[in-house]
């Protein structure tokens, strides 16, 4: 994206945000500003839908609603709380097992002392005392058997609890890295995977390409058919991108109607061909509005493609792909443009 255009757009939205906050009597706090700036920017359909739903249910925006929205869309507090609680429960389970082990160890030590005492005295006692000692050993043995069963039960229970907690933690971590609307990797996941692939490309001196893609005139879908229809468009695009790439490639939702595809071990010419294949696959989809069964046309997308230049970082890599995307939009959209690094 060209910096001047991006700056102008951001400046306009910032002014609109402040005006909206003042008009609606909303406290000008950082979290309220962040929510309404994102809402007016229309780059986060999940947030837009959540704000609209809350306003329709409650009639007005309140501080309580604002805090709920901010926690859901701008922080990772939920993820952190679940991880913290999982750690606490694992520790509790381990403490219980360790307690059982300590008690059993003490019992085993006492049992061993009694057996040793019996062995020393067995040859010197009369029949009546020997019978009493044998009864004591039998009782102690039965007690040890009960303790062992209790310990085994505790270990089995702890094993089940920890397995369940592990599944729970994996679910939360997966949820944190998955786009809730489309089911493909989100921006957080994209950032982590791109850094990983850059490190691999540096180590192996292998090829790596990146494409940025944007749905053409997406705002028109929302304005004419509503946000629910717009969400369906985004889901269809995400599915097409994910299915149209190789297994080692990663299609992610970068934000709003913008997507990215990471292409490891791929040269620029092949990446451009892949982008064109994806563009045509998406353009071949016909859109039908469910309520009216009316054909509303097709989706087109613009693609920007570039190749990695050693040893640059993720920001420079993404910016170059974004510049190529801007070139595609400037050229009339529904096309693929690529940009070579200044030095490869």
PyMOL commands that set and color helices and strands:
alter all, ss='L'
color gray80, all
select helices_A, chain A and resi 3-23+30-41+45-58+63-74+77-121+127-176+187-204+218-225+227-243+268-283+314-330
alter helices_A, ss='H'
color red, helices_A
select strands_A, chain A and resi 208-215+250-255+258-264+286-289+294-298+301-307+336-339
alter strands_A, ss='S'
color yellow, strands_A
deselect
rebuild
show_as cartoon
